[in-house]
């Protein structure tokens, strides 16, 4: 069973009687495997937050189905909501409450008996145990973000949705947050992440979907999606100065950078690196060093969204 199954999900916003309708989600399908770290990426306004808000019950879908942990959000709403914890972009707690009070109130809303509450355990997990009785307004931006994660974990959900959780968080706190999230994933939690820091998605997630203009335009394993990059560069540092591009490398769009660096742009699907090395050797140069410009998720993201 998938942790989340979305089929033919559509959302149309009617702004007013006089204005045109806004199609936010256009018949999308998504299957998020149980126990995975899944990234949902897309430009601003692509439909990511709308999808998450539908799962949270904050937005009413126009059509389609959404099942969370096997529970349809329309037919088994209570069970679906108990299965998911959502960390929204916005800070959603009273600034005059303490972190302890925020978690206790959230536990009460889920009907958890006092003996079943794990307030201090959760605060310790996110590094806020020493701030348990400080007012929330006194916390730094990064601490508030971590408190939002703690709030989403109060009812011990199987699925944790993180909507831009590290926005405005410094590097050290961001690393601490991801260490906590990776630990939760190892314990069996399914993690759904949206982020504009694409290097985070590349490092953390094993499957990635890209949404643009309300449509899912990619949904693949991380390795498969990274292999879609169309162009790479390889740089040869040669044993002596080079003045002109050797005739053996002209067909490979080679160019000279500096006195001894030869850069070749090529299509991995069409040209083998070995062929480039052979061409350099045929030009009677020795290779002192080789570096490659590795494709990353940002390259693929831009390539796919621009094509769409």
Secondary structure, DSSP 8 states (H G I E B T S, - for coil): -EEEEEEEEEEEEE--SSS-EEEEEEEEEEEEETT-EEEEE--TTSSHHHHHHHHHTSS--SEEEEEETTEETTTSHHHHHHTEEEE-SS--S-TTSBHHHHHHHHHHHTT--GGG--HHHHHHHTT-GGGTTSBGGGS-HHHHHHHHHHHHTTT--SEEEEESTTTT--HHHHHHHHHHHHHHHHTT-EEEEE-S-HHHHHHH-SEEEEEETTEEEEEEEHHHHHTT---EEEEEEESS---S--GGGGGGTEEEETTTEEEEEE-TTT--HHHHHHHHHHTT--EEEEEEE---HHHHHHHHHHH-
